[in-house]
């Protein structure tokens, strides 16, 4: 069965940073397997050269570090309490 999962992230002022929708076959409650597939698909679409070409290589390094730290948190907690203002189910 195919499912749609909507998500969004806001900054501390409630301003929208990003929103999206993942659609696919889910075998896990809360579509967590689809979330992983969406993350992997997005990561595979990132081109580091775009950061370097625009003079933003430090921004690339910042996001890589944030992703690495978030993965450590996800692995360490049974119920993940994210530090970001990310919300499920728009």
Helices and strands as residue ranges (DSSP letters): E 2-10, E 16-25, G 29-31, H 32-44, H 48-53, H 57-76, E 86-88
